[in-house]
Amino acid sequence: MMKYEAVIGLEVHAQMLTDTKMFCGCSTRFGSEPNTQTCPVCIGMPGVLPVMNKKALEFTIKTGLATNCKISPYSRFARKNYFYPDLPKGYQISQYELPICEGGYIEIVLDGEAKRIGITRIHMEEDAGKNIHEGSGPYSFVDLNRAGIPLMEIVSEPDIRSPKEAAEYMKKLRTILRYLGVCDGNMEQGSLRCDANVSIRPVGQKEYGTRAEVKNINSFKFVEKAMEYEIKRQIKVVEEGGRVIQETRLWDSNKGITESMRGKEEAHDYRYFPEPDLVPIAADKEWIDEIRSTLPELPDAKRERFISGYGIPEYDADLLTEEKVRAEWFEDAVKAGGKPKIVANWIITNIFKRLKEEDKEINETLLKPKHLVSLLSLIDAGSTSSTMAKTIILDEIFKSGKMPEDIVKEKGLVQISDAGEIEKAIDEILAKSQKEVERYKSGDEKLIGFFVGQIMKATKGKANPQMVNELLKKKLS
């Protein structure tokens, strides 16, 4: 592995969050019955004419601006000709020599080091349908609901040098697309898909090796695993005296391998030519500037602001800004009176765990910023313990959406902060535990945990832990 260097370029297809398809008025809703969201345009009937979806163009320009691309004032569609059962027209309307966005970049951070990954181009195209190889008999089904869905193809430069960099680039791109609201980034449903061009070369060599294109990668985990396998496969071929051939390979996630699918096509194989049924696109500067003014604060800028403005660690800022809704939730909690570092710690340590269990994002739960701020206030006032807050109260908020103070009253979780009451509980535990008291006095100070546990058990977890520790040590000494 040390003798070779990987060269990876990614082609990412992002399904745009438009209500209708690229060239017709059919719905883009996911999960409908097969072939119920179709019309003569998207199923390729003779004599029909496409009409471009302006919102798709706006989304593509917005993505180009967010990824530092140059927006072309003049671009046009092309026909990409190939035969496949899920392509009803026998060609795909795409863009070729005149894409809408070119020459951008995205910055990733891996192991504390920043790296810029170039973006060759971003262009628009329509999606194909879907072949379904299920059921009995020697045939397949075709669902054309997806045919004509607006896609952006985001093509990177071959700047990626490792599977980890590839996964990090994909994550960063997905975050940007979700911040912009142009794609939901759901890889499992196919709205964000990745093909990878992978080659190897001896370390120090400038010329690129022969590349293989790996398709069918539908998760960040598989982006990394597919690249790792393909790099090792190519090295093995070369080391055994063979030659890597240019081909398209499929990633089989069940077997954890890539398998040969077909010889790799070149651009001339698709016989590209300008789409005769669509006029060229002229995006004037005024409209581009108008779109630029709608850009939200992007992940990198938000991350830097969180670090400098709120004084939170880089790691926390990375996690909080990974999703726009998380960042907004955090800021709403801070605006409501929460201390930034404490709010960030609670979100990352306690709330993320529950979100993972429920498979939800923070804005999809009953937990609101006001709940967390109120809960932190109860802890500060000594009205409840941190332990009860993290377990019983937080669980109940997720289930019912009730305010913390109401839960504390209903469940009788008010913390005991009366010194006399706590001393009484300590005296009772120490009286029952004379052997442990003698061992503690003989130097076995670890037993302090035993005494605290017994006292908390006796008070049903309601005793103020700080007061318990202070009064207990005083008594034992």
C-alpha positions as CSV (number, residue, x, y, z in Angstrom):
1,M,0.0,0.0,0.0
2,M,2.9,2.4,0.8
3,K,4.2,2.1,-2.8
4,Y,1.0,3.3,-4.4
5,E,-1.2,6.4,-4.2
6,A,-5.0,6.4,-4.9
7,V,-6.6,8.9,-7.2
8,I,-10.3,9.3,-6.7
9,G,-12.9,11.6,-8.4
10,L,-16.6,11.5,-7.4
11,E,-19.6,12.0,-9.6
12,V,-22.5,12.8,-7.2
13,H,-26.1,12.8,-8.4
14,A,-28.4,15.0,-6.2
15,Q,-32.1,14.8,-6.6
16,M,-33.5,18.3,-6.4
17,L,-36.4,19.1,-4.0
18,T,-38.7,20.5,-6.6
19,D,-42.4,19.7,-6.5
20,T,-42.5,18.7,-10.2
21,K,-40.2,17.0,-12.6
22,M,-37.5,18.5,-14.8
23,F,-39.5,18.9,-18.0
24,C,-43.2,18.2,-17.1
25,G,-45.7,18.9,-14.3
26,C,-45.7,15.4,-12.8
27,S,-45.1,15.1,-9.0
28,T,-41.7,14.1,-7.6
29,R,-43.2,12.7,-4.4
30,F,-41.4,9.6,-3.2
31,G,-43.0,6.2,-2.5
32,S,-46.1,6.3,-4.7
33,E,-47.5,3.3,-6.5
34,P,-45.4,2.5,-9.6
35,N,-46.1,4.4,-12.8
36,T,-48.7,6.7,-11.1
37,Q,-46.7,9.9,-11.5
38,T,-46.2,9.9,-15.3
39,C,-47.4,11.7,-18.4
40,P,-46.7,11.6,-22.1
41,V,-43.6,13.8,-21.6
42,C,-41.8,11.8,-19.0
43,I,-42.6,8.4,-20.5
44,G,-41.3,9.5,-23.9
45,M,-44.4,9.6,-26.2
46,P,-43.7,10.8,-29.7
47,G,-44.5,14.4,-30.5
48,V,-44.3,15.8,-26.9
49,L,-42.1,18.8,-26.0
50,P,-40.3,19.4,-22.8
51,V,-40.5,22.7,-20.8
52,M,-37.6,23.4,-18.3
53,N,-38.4,23.6,-14.6
54,K,-37.1,27.1,-13.6
55,K,-36.8,26.1,-9.9
56,A,-34.4,23.4,-10.8
57,L,-32.2,25.9,-12.6
58,E,-32.4,28.2,-9.5
59,F,-31.4,25.3,-7.2
60,T,-28.4,24.5,-9.5
61,I,-27.2,28.1,-9.6
62,K,-27.6,28.3,-5.8
63,T,-25.5,25.1,-5.3
64,G,-22.8,26.5,-7.7
65,L,-22.6,29.7,-5.7
66,A,-22.3,27.8,-2.4
67,T,-19.5,25.7,-3.8
68,N,-17.5,28.6,-5.2
69,C,-18.3,27.8,-8.9
70,K,-18.4,30.2,-11.8
71,I,-21.9,30.5,-13.1
72,S,-22.1,30.5,-16.9
73,P,-24.3,33.2,-18.4
74,Y,-25.0,30.9,-21.3
75,S,-25.5,27.1,-21.2
76,R,-27.6,24.5,-23.0
77,F,-29.0,21.0,-22.8
78,A,-27.8,18.0,-24.7
79,R,-29.1,14.6,-25.6
80,K,-27.1,11.7,-24.1
81,N,-28.0,8.7,-26.2
82,Y,-28.0,5.2,-24.8
83,F,-30.4,2.3,-24.6
84,Y,-31.7,0.9,-21.3
85,P,-35.2,-0.4,-20.4
86,D,-35.8,2.4,-17.8
87,L,-34.9,5.2,-20.3
88,P,-38.2,5.5,-22.3
89,K,-37.0,8.0,-24.9
90,G,-33.7,6.2,-25.7
91,Y,-31.8,9.3,-24.6
92,Q,-31.4,11.4,-21.4
93,I,-31.6,15.1,-21.5
94,S,-28.5,16.3,-19.8
95,Q,-25.8,19.0,-20.3
96,Y,-22.4,18.4,-21.9
97,E,-20.0,20.9,-23.3
98,L,-21.8,24.0,-21.8
99,P,-22.8,23.2,-18.2
100,I,-24.3,25.8,-15.9
101,C,-21.6,25.8,-13.2
102,E,-17.8,25.2,-13.5
103,G,-14.5,25.5,-11.5
104,G,-15.6,25.4,-7.9
105,Y,-14.3,23.7,-4.7
106,I,-15.3,22.4,-1.3
107,E,-13.0,22.4,1.8
108,I,-12.9,19.4,4.0
109,V,-11.1,18.9,7.3
110,L,-9.6,15.5,8.1
111,D,-7.4,14.7,11.1
112,G,-7.2,18.4,11.8
113,E,-5.9,19.3,8.3
114,A,-7.9,21.3,5.8
115,K,-7.9,20.3,2.1
116,R,-9.6,21.8,-0.9
117,I,-11.3,19.4,-3.3
118,G,-12.0,20.9,-6.7
119,I,-15.3,20.8,-8.5
120,T,-15.0,20.4,-12.2
121,R,-18.7,21.1,-13.0
122,I,-22.3,21.0,-11.8
123,H,-24.9,20.4,-14.5
124,M,-28.6,19.6,-14.7
125,E,-30.2,16.5,-16.1
126,E,-33.3,14.3,-15.8
127,D,-33.3,11.0,-13.9
128,A,-34.0,7.7,-15.6
129,G,-36.7,5.3,-14.3
130,K,-36.1,2.3,-12.1
131,N,-35.8,-1.4,-13.0
132,I,-37.3,-3.7,-10.4
133,H,-35.8,-7.3,-10.5
134,E,-38.3,-8.9,-8.2
135,G,-41.1,-11.4,-8.5
136,S,-41.4,-14.7,-10.4
137,G,-40.7,-15.3,-14.0
138,P,-37.8,-14.5,-16.4
139,Y,-38.6,-10.7,-16.6
140,S,-38.2,-7.4,-14.7
141,F,-40.5,-4.5,-14.1
142,V,-40.0,-0.9,-14.9
143,D,-41.3,2.0,-12.7
144,L,-41.2,5.4,-14.5
145,N,-42.2,7.5,-11.5
146,R,-38.6,8.5,-11.2
147,A,-38.1,9.2,-14.9
148,G,-37.7,13.0,-15.4
149,I,-36.9,13.8,-11.8
150,P,-34.5,16.9,-11.7
151,L,-30.9,16.0,-10.9
152,M,-27.7,17.9,-10.4
153,E,-24.6,16.0,-11.3
154,I,-21.7,17.4,-9.2
155,V,-18.4,16.2,-10.6
156,S,-15.2,16.6,-8.5
157,E,-11.6,16.9,-9.7
158,P,-9.4,13.8,-9.1
159,D,-8.1,15.5,-6.0
160,I,-9.2,12.8,-3.5
161,R,-6.4,10.6,-2.2
162,S,-8.1,8.2,0.3
163,P,-11.4,6.5,1.0
164,K,-11.7,8.7,4.2
165,E,-11.3,11.8,2.2
166,A,-14.0,10.6,-0.2
167,A,-16.4,10.0,2.6
168,E,-15.6,13.3,4.2
169,Y,-16.2,15.1,0.8
170,M,-19.6,13.4,0.5
171,K,-20.6,14.3,4.0
172,K,-19.6,18.0,3.5
173,L,-21.4,18.1,0.1
174,R,-24.5,16.6,1.6
175,T,-24.4,19.1,4.5
176,I,-24.2,22.0,2.0
177,L,-27.1,20.7,-0.1
178,R,-29.3,20.3,3.0
179,Y,-28.4,23.8,4.2
180,L,-29.5,25.2,0.9
181,G,-32.7,23.2,0.9
182,V,-32.1,21.9,-2.6
183,C,-31.8,18.2,-1.8
184,D,-32.7,16.1,1.2
185,G,-29.5,14.0,1.0
186,N,-31.3,10.7,1.7
187,M,-28.8,8.1,0.3
188,E,-31.0,5.2,1.3
189,Q,-33.9,6.4,-0.9
190,G,-31.6,7.3,-3.7
191,S,-31.9,11.1,-3.7
192,L,-28.1,11.4,-3.2
193,R,-26.1,8.8,-5.2
194,C,-22.4,8.5,-5.8
195,D,-20.3,7.0,-8.6
196,A,-16.5,6.9,-8.0
197,N,-13.7,6.9,-10.5
198,V,-10.8,5.1,-8.9
199,S,-7.2,4.6,-10.1
200,I,-3.8,3.9,-8.5
201,R,-0.3,5.1,-9.4
202,P,3.2,4.6,-7.9
203,V,3.9,7.3,-5.3
204,G,5.7,10.2,-7.0
205,Q,4.3,9.5,-10.5
206,K,2.4,12.4,-12.1
207,E,0.5,10.5,-14.8
208,Y,-2.8,9.0,-13.7
209,G,-3.4,5.3,-13.9
210,T,-6.3,3.5,-15.7
211,R,-9.5,4.2,-13.8
212,A,-12.4,2.0,-13.0
213,E,-15.8,3.6,-12.3
214,V,-17.6,2.1,-9.2
215,K,-21.4,2.5,-9.2
216,N,-24.2,1.6,-6.8
217,I,-22.8,3.3,-3.6
218,N,-25.6,4.3,-1.3
219,S,-24.2,5.2,2.1
220,F,-21.2,7.0,3.6
221,K,-20.0,3.8,5.1
222,F,-20.1,2.1,1.7
223,V,-18.3,5.0,0.0
224,E,-15.3,4.2,2.2
225,K,-15.6,0.5,2.0
226,A,-16.0,0.4,-1.8
227,M,-13.0,2.6,-2.3
228,E,-10.9,0.5,0.1
229,Y,-11.8,-2.7,-1.7
230,E,-11.2,-1.2,-5.2
231,I,-7.8,0.3,-4.3
232,K,-6.7,-3.1,-2.9
233,R,-8.0,-4.9,-5.9
234,Q,-6.1,-2.7,-8.4
235,I,-2.9,-2.9,-6.4
236,K,-3.2,-6.7,-6.4
237,V,-3.7,-6.8,-10.2
238,V,-0.6,-4.6,-10.8
239,E,1.5,-6.5,-8.2
240,E,0.7,-9.8,-9.9
241,G,1.8,-8.4,-13.3
242,G,-1.6,-7.7,-14.6
243,R,-3.1,-4.5,-16.1
244,V,-6.1,-2.6,-14.7
245,I,-8.7,-2.2,-17.4
246,Q,-11.0,0.7,-17.9
247,E,-14.5,-0.6,-16.9
248,T,-17.6,0.1,-14.9
249,R,-17.9,-2.0,-11.7
250,L,-20.8,-2.4,-9.3
251,W,-20.4,-2.3,-5.5
252,D,-22.0,-5.3,-3.8
253,S,-22.6,-4.3,-0.2
254,N,-23.6,-7.8,0.9
255,K,-20.3,-9.4,-0.4
256,G,-18.2,-6.3,0.3
257,I,-16.7,-6.4,-3.2
258,T,-16.8,-4.6,-6.5
259,E,-17.8,-6.7,-9.6
260,S,-17.3,-6.0,-13.3
261,M,-20.4,-4.8,-15.0
262,R,-19.3,-3.5,-18.5
263,G,-16.6,-1.8,-20.4
264,K,-16.4,1.9,-19.4
265,E,-18.0,4.3,-21.9
266,E,-16.3,7.4,-23.2
267,A,-18.2,10.6,-24.0
268,H,-18.3,9.8,-27.8
269,D,-20.1,6.5,-27.0
270,Y,-23.1,8.6,-25.9
271,R,-23.2,10.6,-29.2
272,Y,-24.0,13.9,-27.4
273,F,-25.6,16.6,-29.5
274,P,-27.5,19.8,-28.5
275,E,-31.1,19.2,-27.4
276,P,-33.2,20.5,-30.3
277,D,-36.4,20.8,-28.3
278,L,-35.0,23.2,-25.7
279,V,-33.6,26.7,-26.1
280,P,-30.3,27.6,-24.6
281,I,-30.3,29.0,-21.0
282,A,-29.3,32.7,-20.5
283,A,-28.9,33.4,-16.7
284,D,-28.4,37.2,-16.4
285,K,-26.2,38.7,-13.7
286,E,-29.1,40.4,-12.0
287,W,-30.9,37.1,-11.4
288,I,-27.7,35.3,-10.3
289,D,-27.1,38.2,-7.8
290,E,-30.7,37.8,-6.6
291,I,-30.2,34.1,-6.0
292,R,-26.9,34.9,-4.2
293,S,-28.7,37.1,-1.8
294,T,-30.9,34.2,-0.7
295,L,-28.0,32.0,0.3
296,P,-28.1,31.0,4.0
297,E,-25.1,31.1,6.3
298,L,-23.2,28.1,5.1
299,P,-21.7,25.3,7.4
300,D,-18.1,26.6,7.4
301,A,-19.1,30.2,8.2
302,K,-21.5,29.0,10.9
303,R,-18.8,26.7,12.4
304,E,-16.3,29.5,12.7
305,R,-18.9,31.8,14.3
306,F,-19.9,29.2,16.8
307,I,-16.2,28.7,17.8
308,S,-15.4,32.4,18.1
309,G,-18.7,33.8,19.2
310,Y,-19.9,31.1,21.7
311,G,-16.5,29.8,22.7
312,I,-17.3,26.2,22.1
313,P,-14.7,23.6,21.1
314,E,-14.1,22.8,17.4
315,Y,-15.4,19.2,17.9
316,D,-18.7,20.5,19.3
317,A,-19.0,23.1,16.6
318,D,-18.5,20.4,13.9
319,L,-21.3,18.3,15.3
320,L,-23.7,21.1,15.8
321,T,-23.3,22.6,12.4
322,E,-23.5,19.3,10.6
323,E,-27.2,19.8,10.2
324,K,-28.8,23.2,9.8
325,V,-31.7,22.3,12.1
326,R,-29.3,21.3,14.9
327,A,-27.4,24.6,14.6
328,E,-30.7,26.6,14.7
329,W,-31.9,24.6,17.7
330,F,-28.7,25.3,19.6
331,E,-28.9,29.0,18.8
332,D,-32.5,29.2,19.9
333,A,-31.6,27.6,23.2
334,V,-28.8,30.1,23.7
335,K,-31.1,33.0,22.9
336,A,-33.6,31.7,25.4
337,G,-31.0,32.0,28.2
338,G,-28.9,28.8,28.0
339,K,-25.1,29.0,28.5
340,P,-23.5,28.0,25.1
341,K,-21.0,25.5,26.4
342,I,-23.5,23.8,28.7
343,V,-26.2,23.7,26.0
344,A,-23.8,22.2,23.5
345,N,-22.6,19.6,26.0
346,W,-26.2,18.5,26.7
347,I,-27.1,18.3,23.1
348,I,-24.1,16.2,22.1
349,T,-23.9,14.1,25.3
350,N,-27.5,13.4,26.1
351,I,-29.8,14.5,23.3
352,F,-28.0,13.0,20.3
353,K,-28.1,9.6,22.0
354,R,-31.9,9.7,22.1
355,L,-32.2,11.1,18.5
356,K,-30.2,8.1,17.3
357,E,-32.4,5.7,19.3
358,E,-35.6,7.2,17.7
359,D,-34.0,7.7,14.3
360,K,-35.1,11.4,14.2
361,E,-33.6,14.8,13.8
362,I,-33.9,17.2,16.7
363,N,-36.7,19.3,15.0
364,E,-38.8,16.1,14.6
365,T,-39.1,15.6,18.4
366,L,-41.3,17.1,21.2
367,L,-38.1,18.5,22.8
368,K,-37.9,22.2,22.2
369,P,-35.1,24.7,23.2
370,K,-37.4,26.1,26.0
371,H,-37.5,22.6,27.6
372,L,-33.7,22.4,27.8
373,V,-33.3,25.9,29.1
374,S,-35.9,25.3,31.8
375,L,-34.3,22.0,32.8
376,L,-30.9,23.6,33.1
377,S,-32.4,26.3,35.3
378,L,-33.9,23.7,37.6
379,I,-30.5,22.0,38.0
380,D,-28.8,25.4,38.7
381,A,-31.5,26.2,41.4
382,G,-31.0,22.8,43.1
383,S,-34.6,21.9,42.4
384,T,-33.6,18.7,40.7
385,S,-30.4,16.7,40.3
386,S,-28.4,16.3,37.1
387,T,-28.9,12.6,37.2
388,M,-32.7,12.8,37.3
389,A,-32.6,15.5,34.6
390,K,-30.6,13.3,32.3
391,T,-32.7,10.2,32.7
392,I,-36.3,10.5,34.1
393,I,-37.1,14.1,33.1
394,L,-35.5,14.1,29.7
395,D,-37.2,10.8,28.8
396,E,-40.6,12.2,29.8
397,I,-40.1,15.4,27.8
398,F,-39.3,13.3,24.7
399,K,-42.5,11.2,25.3
400,S,-45.0,13.9,26.3
401,G,-43.5,17.4,25.5
402,K,-44.4,18.5,29.1
403,M,-42.3,21.3,30.7
404,P,-39.6,20.1,33.1
405,E,-41.1,21.9,36.2
406,D,-44.4,20.1,35.6
407,I,-42.8,16.7,35.3
408,V,-40.8,17.3,38.6
409,K,-44.0,18.1,40.4
410,E,-46.1,15.3,38.9
411,K,-43.4,12.6,39.6
412,G,-42.3,14.0,43.0
413,L,-38.7,14.6,41.8
414,V,-38.0,17.7,43.8
415,Q,-34.4,17.5,45.0
416,I,-33.7,17.3,48.7
417,S,-31.4,20.2,49.6
418,D,-32.3,20.4,53.3
419,A,-29.0,19.8,55.2
420,G,-30.8,18.3,58.2
421,E,-32.8,15.8,56.1
422,I,-29.6,14.7,54.3
423,E,-27.6,14.4,57.5
424,K,-30.3,12.2,59.0
425,A,-30.1,9.8,55.9
426,I,-26.2,9.8,56.2
427,D,-26.4,8.9,59.9
428,E,-28.7,6.0,59.2
429,I,-26.5,4.6,56.5
430,L,-23.3,5.0,58.5
431,A,-25.0,3.3,61.5
432,K,-25.8,0.3,59.3
433,S,-22.4,0.1,57.7
434,Q,-19.9,0.1,60.6
435,K,-17.5,-2.4,58.9
436,E,-17.3,-0.2,55.8
437,V,-16.8,2.9,58.0
438,E,-13.8,1.2,59.7
439,R,-12.3,0.2,56.4
440,Y,-12.7,3.8,55.1
441,K,-10.9,5.1,58.1
442,S,-8.1,2.6,57.6
443,G,-7.5,4.1,54.2
444,D,-9.9,2.5,51.8
445,E,-11.2,5.8,50.5
446,K,-12.9,4.2,47.4
447,L,-15.7,3.3,49.7
448,I,-17.0,6.8,49.5
449,G,-18.8,5.7,46.3
450,F,-20.5,2.9,48.3
451,F,-21.8,5.3,50.9
452,V,-23.0,7.9,48.3
453,G,-24.9,5.1,46.5
454,Q,-26.6,3.9,49.6
455,I,-27.7,7.4,50.6
456,M,-29.0,8.1,47.1
457,K,-30.9,4.8,47.2
458,A,-32.4,5.7,50.6
459,T,-33.5,9.1,49.3
460,K,-34.8,7.6,46.0
461,G,-32.2,9.6,44.1
462,K,-33.6,12.9,45.4
463,A,-30.8,14.0,47.6
464,N,-28.5,16.9,46.3
465,P,-25.4,14.9,45.3
466,Q,-23.0,17.8,46.1
467,M,-24.4,18.2,49.6
468,V,-24.3,14.5,50.1
469,N,-20.6,14.4,49.2
470,E,-19.7,17.4,51.4
471,L,-21.7,16.3,54.5
472,L,-20.6,12.6,54.1
473,K,-16.9,13.5,54.1
474,K,-17.4,15.8,57.0
475,K,-19.0,13.0,59.0
476,L,-16.4,10.4,58.1
477,S,-13.5,12.6,59.0
